[in-house]
Amino acid sequence: MGGCAFLGGLIAAEAISALPRDSAYARLGVFARVLAYIENNYVEDVNRDRLMYGAVQGLVSTLDPHTAFMTPEQYRAMKEDTNGHFGGIGLEVEMRGGRLTVVAPIDGTPAARAGLLAGDVIVSIEDSRTDSMVREEAVYRMRGAKGTRIRMLIERAGWTEPREYTITRDLIRIVAVEGRTLSPGVGYVRVKTFQEGTHRALDDAIDRLEQSKGGLNGLVLDLRDNPGGLLDQAVRVADLFLEKGIIVRTRGKGGRMLEEEHARPRGTRKAFPLVVLTNGGTASASEIVAGALQDHKRAVILGTQSFGKGSVQTIIEMDDGSALKLTVARYYTPGGRSIQESGIRPDIVVEQRGPSRVVADPQREKDLQRHLKPEPSPPGRGQTLVAADDLQLQTAYDYLRSLDVLRASSVTGG
């Protein structure tokens, strides 16, 4: 068996070496020979799948940080995310400088109850160090059946040494949309992620607010710490507030226009005043919504600059159940601004100083290794506001209430 693999590797290498020297595929001869030597001469038996998947992951790791290769298990875990329910502990994580970092624990999950915080570094999972993992592998390792346990070593700023946590997994159900009335006529809706059915959940939440006492004369749409998700859901959410016009453009290799998504009049909500809250955790699909509403002057964007992930990934499924998540384009707002690295700059900047969900270390797309470079964008607009408590939601509420008071005054002649 080993001899055949070795011979096959040499034959493949010889065939590839016959290609023109300037052909990229000619370099595969090196890979074929290394693979053959490992299979036949490494001191221990090797797992071929692990070798091949590792090689492909190494290949894509030279590209931007959002391009990734997923094993069949990792790909299944990713699809569970878009469905909104899975077995796990409830953490949003990302790789920052080669370290697995907590973006935020999901409210009401085992991770939140255990006391994990934004900015924590997960040093190891079940004695396996995370600095040698890709994000998708780490997420897969944290998943598991309800009732099973997971051990993690956590490092936190201010601690003298890492601490071990043992957390019992549970069924994680992500409620994408939450809404409530702030006062008669003023509503609040938080969109946590763009998963399947998010636009319907938002539509239902607005229905309930309109039917509440006082109706709906102004709305706060909270996109803080929303990491994004499905593009079609972002388009449909923006479409709820826009009657016409472009929502988002995508441009591919060489600046070639790939797609334009347009708003449609059917189903558009009435034009009540709208404030959108953003921060450094507002990324990708949520930036598309904020950018579209800002460019069409449909909403006031309030908070801090968003993350700046303006790249488009497509999923390419492989025959064995694995998948390639490949960056194929950049997002542009209706006004032609590139979201990549620049993000969405608020109309009114309110720094959050009080208790919030803001990530302790506000690292953004521009801080990630190998991130795509942006195209020039116009400077931000608006004034800088720093309130005493710096509660972004309070400022948004005060803004909407002031509009309501002014409108009432004009109606009564006051």
Order of alpha helices (4+ residues) and beta strands (2+ residues): alpha-alpha-alpha-beta-alpha-beta-beta-beta-alpha-beta-beta-alpha-beta-beta-beta-beta-beta-alpha-beta-alpha-beta-beta-beta-alpha-beta-beta-beta-beta-beta-alpha
